[in-house]
């Protein structure tokens, strides 16, 4: 019986697995690129982020929706 295993132990084992490590790194990099693009669009004013009790919402600005 293994006692004291944490989530970090499973993450380290996943990175040590030869095929899965590269896939996880590629997923992290693509997630980071998507996050940077969303933040750039918010900064330029093309989309808005709305925070509410239900969660997080991304909304197109009215001018961008009219142009599309």
C-alpha positions as CSV (number, residue, x, y, z in Angstrom):
1,X,0.0,0.0,0.0
2,X,1.3,3.4,-1.0
3,X,0.8,6.2,1.5
4,X,1.5,9.9,1.0
5,X,1.2,10.1,-2.8
6,X,0.3,13.5,-4.0
7,X,-0.8,15.0,-7.2
8,X,2.8,16.2,-7.8
9,X,4.0,12.6,-7.8
10,X,1.7,11.7,-10.6
11,X,2.7,14.8,-12.6
12,X,6.4,13.9,-12.2
13,X,5.7,10.4,-13.3
14,X,3.7,11.6,-16.4
15,X,6.7,13.8,-17.4
16,X,9.1,10.9,-17.0
17,X,7.0,8.7,-19.3
18,X,8.7,9.1,-22.7
19,X,5.6,9.6,-24.9
20,X,3.3,11.4,-22.6
21,X,5.8,14.1,-21.5
22,X,6.1,15.6,-24.9
23,X,2.3,15.6,-25.3
24,X,1.9,17.4,-22.0
25,X,4.5,20.0,-22.8
26,X,2.8,20.7,-26.1
27,X,-0.6,21.0,-24.4
28,X,0.9,23.4,-21.8
29,X,2.5,25.5,-24.5
30,X,-0.7,25.7,-26.6
31,X,-2.7,26.6,-23.5
32,X,-0.3,29.4,-22.8
33,X,-0.5,30.7,-26.4
34,X,-4.3,30.7,-26.2
35,X,-4.2,32.6,-22.9
36,X,-1.8,35.2,-24.3
37,X,-4.0,35.7,-27.4
38,X,-7.1,36.2,-25.2
39,X,-5.3,38.7,-23.0
40,X,-4.1,40.6,-26.1
41,X,-7.6,40.8,-27.4
42,X,-8.9,42.0,-24.1
43,X,-6.2,44.6,-23.9
44,X,-6.9,45.9,-27.4
45,X,-10.6,46.1,-26.6
46,X,-11.9,43.6,-29.1
47,X,-13.4,41.4,-26.4
48,X,-14.6,41.9,-22.9
49,X,-14.4,39.6,-19.9
50,X,-17.4,39.6,-17.6
51,X,-17.1,38.2,-14.1
52,X,-20.2,37.0,-12.3
53,X,-21.4,34.5,-9.7
54,X,-21.9,31.9,-12.5
55,X,-18.3,32.1,-13.7
56,X,-16.3,33.9,-16.4
57,X,-17.7,35.1,-19.7
58,X,-16.0,36.3,-22.9
59,X,-18.0,38.7,-24.9
60,X,-17.3,40.3,-28.3
61,X,-17.3,44.0,-28.4
62,X,-20.4,45.4,-30.2
63,X,-18.3,47.0,-33.1
64,X,-16.5,43.7,-33.7
65,X,-19.7,41.8,-33.8
66,X,-21.1,44.3,-36.3
67,X,-18.1,43.9,-38.5
68,X,-18.2,40.2,-38.5
